[in-house]
Amino acid sequence: MFDETISKKINNPPRKSINLVVKVNPEKLNFISMVVDGHGRIALPRTRSGKKGILDFLTSPDCVDQLYMILDDIKKNYDPSLEILKDLGDNWIEAVI
């Protein structure tokens, strides 16, 4: 019915957003949030749990490589405990819980 290219796009739609859940040292949470926010709005940080050091970073698929570079630099130079727990993607039900 559709040509192959259109069928692939229908079966694999583009993602609207990427929502990374990151665990950091709670003492460095605010610093890390401000560093990411200060990079030209690459990602929108949101604190999920300050006591546990859990942050969300909401970004577009176009900016995810830059976000990974920033997080990698933070891990190497400021917080070796930084860990990406998961990507919630467009799953807003899980993202708001």
C-alpha positions as CSV (number, residue, x, y, z in Angstrom):
1,M,0.0,0.0,0.0
2,F,2.8,2.5,1.0
3,D,6.3,2.6,-0.4
4,E,9.0,1.1,1.8
5,T,10.3,4.5,3.0
6,I,6.9,5.7,4.2
7,S,6.2,2.3,5.9
8,K,9.5,2.6,7.9
9,K,8.6,6.1,9.0
10,I,5.1,5.0,10.1
11,N,6.5,2.0,12.0
12,N,9.3,4.1,13.6
13,P,8.0,7.6,14.3
14,P,10.5,10.3,15.4
15,R,10.7,10.9,19.2
16,K,9.4,14.2,20.4
17,S,11.7,14.4,23.4
18,I,14.2,12.6,25.5
19,N,13.9,12.6,29.3
20,L,17.0,11.3,31.0
21,V,16.8,10.3,34.7
22,V,20.2,10.9,36.3
23,K,21.5,10.1,39.8
24,V,24.2,12.5,41.1
25,N,25.8,13.3,44.4
26,P,23.0,15.2,46.3
27,E,25.6,17.9,47.4
28,K,26.3,18.7,43.8
29,L,22.8,18.5,42.5
30,N,22.2,22.3,42.2
31,F,25.6,22.9,40.6
32,I,25.0,20.1,38.0
33,S,21.5,21.4,37.3
34,M,22.8,25.0,36.7
35,V,25.7,23.8,34.5
36,V,23.4,22.0,32.2
37,D,20.8,24.8,32.2
38,G,23.5,27.3,31.5
39,H,24.6,25.7,28.2
40,G,22.1,27.5,26.0
41,R,19.1,25.6,27.2
42,I,20.4,22.3,25.9
43,A,18.2,20.6,28.4
44,L,15.6,21.5,31.0
45,P,16.6,20.2,34.4
46,R,14.1,19.1,37.0
47,T,14.8,17.8,40.5
48,R,13.0,14.6,41.1
49,S,14.5,13.9,44.6
50,G,16.9,16.3,46.1
51,K,17.8,14.0,49.0
52,K,18.6,11.1,46.7
53,G,20.2,13.2,44.0
54,I,17.8,12.3,41.2
55,L,17.4,14.8,38.3
56,D,15.5,14.7,35.1
57,F,16.9,16.3,32.0
58,L,14.3,16.9,29.2
59,T,15.9,17.6,25.8
60,S,15.1,17.3,22.1
61,P,16.6,14.5,20.0
62,D,18.7,17.1,18.3
63,C,20.4,18.1,21.5
64,V,20.9,14.7,23.1
65,D,24.5,14.3,21.9
66,Q,25.5,17.6,23.4
67,L,23.8,16.7,26.7
68,Y,25.7,13.5,26.8
69,M,29.0,15.4,26.3
70,I,28.1,17.8,29.1
71,L,27.2,14.9,31.5
72,D,30.4,13.0,30.5
73,D,32.5,16.1,31.3
74,I,30.7,16.6,34.7
75,K,31.3,12.9,35.5
76,K,35.0,13.2,34.7
77,N,35.7,16.5,36.4
78,Y,33.2,17.1,39.1
79,D,31.0,14.2,40.1
80,P,32.3,10.6,39.4
81,S,29.1,9.2,41.0
82,L,27.0,10.6,38.1
83,E,24.9,7.8,36.6
84,I,22.3,7.9,33.9
85,L,19.5,5.6,35.2
86,K,17.2,5.5,32.3
87,D,15.6,7.4,29.4
88,L,11.8,7.9,29.9
89,G,11.4,9.3,26.4
90,D,7.9,10.3,25.6
91,N,6.5,8.2,28.5
92,W,4.9,11.1,30.4
93,I,3.0,8.9,32.8
94,E,6.2,7.6,34.2
95,A,7.9,10.9,33.9
96,V,5.6,12.8,36.2
97,I,5.5,10.1,38.9
